[in-house]
Amino acid sequence: MRVIEVNVLPAVGKRVRGLATVLLSNGCVLKDVKVVKFKNQYFVVIPSRDEGECAKGLDRPIRQAMRDHVLNEYIFVATTEGRL
């Protein structure tokens, strides 16, 4: 399984800095993936409530790849819009 596409929208919030949608190669779409800033570090929070089997079936390497893709896309979008 691979990450096919990542779309990130910057958010204005105290901790939540972006919301992402991730498309995986098996057809799963993960929505409401959050980019969170806490103590000068950025984290990616993957929801498990709505996606059920999609999010639960992700192993460690695909989760790490997804986090990397989401953070890279967030940094690109945020710097382009002057938010970072």
C-alpha positions in Angstrom: 0.0 0.0 0.0 1.2 3.5 -0.9 0.2 7.1 -0.4 -1.2 8.3 -3.8 -2.4 11.8 -3.0 -2.4 14.3 -0.1 -4.4 17.5 0.0 -3.8 19.9 2.9 -5.8 23.0 3.8 -4.3 25.3 6.3 -6.4 25.9 9.4 -6.4 28.8 11.8 -6.4 27.5 15.3 -4.3 27.5 18.4 -3.0 23.9 17.9 -4.6 22.6 14.7 -2.6 24.1 11.8 -3.9 22.1 8.9 -6.5 19.5 7.8 -5.6 16.9 5.2 -7.2 14.2 3.1 -5.1 11.3 2.1 -5.8 8.8 -0.8 -4.1 5.4 -0.4 -3.4 2.9 -3.2 -6.0 0.5 -2.0 -8.7 3.1 -2.5 -9.1 4.1 1.1 -9.6 7.8 1.7 -8.6 9.2 5.1 -10.3 12.5 5.9 -9.8 14.9 8.8 -6.1 14.1 9.2 -4.9 16.9 11.4 -1.6 18.7 11.5 -1.1 19.9 15.1 1.6 22.2 16.5 2.5 21.5 20.1 5.6 22.9 21.9 7.2 24.1 18.6 6.8 20.6 16.9 4.4 19.4 14.3 2.5 16.2 14.6 0.1 14.4 12.3 -3.0 13.0 14.0 -4.7 10.2 12.1 -8.4 9.6 13.0 -9.6 6.1 13.5 -13.3 6.7 14.4 -14.9 7.1 10.9 -12.5 5.2 8.7 -12.8 2.0 10.7 -11.0 -0.7 8.7 -9.0 1.8 6.6 -7.2 3.4 9.5 -7.0 0.2 11.6 -5.4 -1.7 8.8 -2.4 0.7 8.4 0.9 -0.7 9.5 3.8 1.3 10.9 5.7 2.0 7.6 2.6 3.3 5.8 1.6 5.4 8.8 5.1 6.9 8.8 5.0 7.5 5.0 1.6 9.1 5.4 2.9 11.4 8.2 5.9 12.4 6.1 3.7 13.2 3.0 1.2 15.2 5.0 3.9 17.2 6.8 5.8 17.9 3.6 2.6 19.0 1.9 1.6 21.2 4.9 5.1 22.9 4.9 4.8 23.5 1.1 1.3 25.0 1.4 2.0 27.0 4.5 5.2 28.6 3.1 3.5 29.3 -0.2 0.7 31.2 1.7 3.1 32.9 4.0 1.8 31.1 7.2 5.0 29.5 8.2 
